[in-house]
């Protein structure tokens, strides 16, 4: 009987070992991130997207959510920044993020890709491409100017400039 119990115990204890998956990742430097970010750039955004979002149709509700510390609503997710701007991502079209200041459109992000790295094109309110962002992990991204210069590096909820100084926060 002891042998049967030992055999069952060995089988049970060895199951987690047989299902182990080795996980690996890619580490990005500024140079490798720049190269990836500037491959196959999209320079234009349809005017119909800009015109449909010139003002935030949910401005009052979004400000109420901010006052109550709420970031997730039934149809959208909100991101608030310490400079007073905020972003809106609608669940039915998560590839676009709309950034507003006092309910007026400031910028639109268009995400390309579903797995990291995810490239993001930031267009200013008139539809001009302003910068390219490479999101290399859920909480890390590199922001580049159109001439290729690194603008900033987000890690977690903090944005760092080229000197390592925190220049923005999101919550």
Secondary structure in CASP SS format (residue, H / E / C, confidence):
PFRMAT SS
TARGET T0000
AUTHOR 0000-0000-0000
METHOD secondary structure of the structure
MODEL  1
X C 1.00
X H 1.00
X H 1.00
X H 1.00
X H 1.00
X H 1.00
X H 1.00
X H 1.00
X H 1.00
X H 1.00
X H 1.00
X H 1.00
X H 1.00
X H 1.00
X H 1.00
X H 1.00
X H 1.00
X H 1.00
X C 1.00
X C 1.00
X C 1.00
X C 1.00
X C 1.00
X C 1.00
X C 1.00
X C 1.00
X C 1.00
X C 1.00
X C 1.00
X H 1.00
X H 1.00
X H 1.00
X H 1.00
X H 1.00
X H 1.00
X H 1.00
X H 1.00
X C 1.00
X C 1.00
X C 1.00
X C 1.00
X C 1.00
X C 1.00
X C 1.00
X C 1.00
X C 1.00
X H 1.00
X H 1.00
X H 1.00
X H 1.00
X H 1.00
X H 1.00
X C 1.00
X C 1.00
X E 1.00
X C 1.00
X C 1.00
X C 1.00
X H 1.00
X H 1.00
X H 1.00
X H 1.00
X H 1.00
X H 1.00
X H 1.00
X H 1.00
X H 1.00
X C 1.00
X C 1.00
X C 1.00
X C 1.00
X E 1.00
X C 1.00
X C 1.00
X C 1.00
X E 1.00
X E 1.00
X E 1.00
X E 1.00
X E 1.00
X E 1.00
X C 1.00
X C 1.00
X C 1.00
X C 1.00
X E 1.00
X E 1.00
X E 1.00
X E 1.00
X E 1.00
X H 1.00
X H 1.00
X H 1.00
X C 1.00
X C 1.00
X E 1.00
X E 1.00
X E 1.00
X E 1.00
X E 1.00
X E 1.00
X C 1.00
X C 1.00
X E 1.00
X E 1.00
X E 1.00
X E 1.00
X E 1.00
X E 1.00
X E 1.00
X E 1.00
X E 1.00
X C 1.00
X C 1.00
X C 1.00
X C 1.00
X C 1.00
X E 1.00
X E 1.00
X E 1.00
X E 1.00
X E 1.00
X E 1.00
X E 1.00
X C 1.00
X C 1.00
X C 1.00
X C 1.00
X E 1.00
X E 1.00
X E 1.00
X E 1.00
X E 1.00
X E 1.00
X E 1.00
X E 1.00
X E 1.00
X C 1.00
X C 1.00
X E 1.00
X E 1.00
X E 1.00
X E 1.00
X E 1.00
X E 1.00
X C 1.00
X C 1.00
X C 1.00
X C 1.00
X E 1.00
X E 1.00
X E 1.00
X E 1.00
X E 1.00
X E 1.00
X C 1.00
X C 1.00
X E 1.00
X E 1.00
X E 1.00
X C 1.00
X C 1.00
X C 1.00
X C 1.00
X C 1.00
X E 1.00
X E 1.00
X E 1.00
X E 1.00
X E 1.00
X C 1.00
END
